[in-house]
């Protein structure tokens, strides 16, 4: 029995086309994203920041006042 080249081509074409259908399956869904972290509270640091800025302002005013006294 002689093998005809057309039969080999047909058999190979069917084989390769069936293999590509295996890769056409969709992948798993992407993992869900975790929830965002909770926001940081601003209440604790605002009072300290205001107190610190008032102390720095008083320091700068006293420094300017002392420089003016020294120059007179």
Secondary structure, DSSP 4 states (H G I P E B T S, - for coil): -PPPHHHHHHHHHHHHHHHHHHHTS--PPPPPPPPPPPPPPSHHHHHHHHHHHHHHHHHHHHHHHHHHHHH-
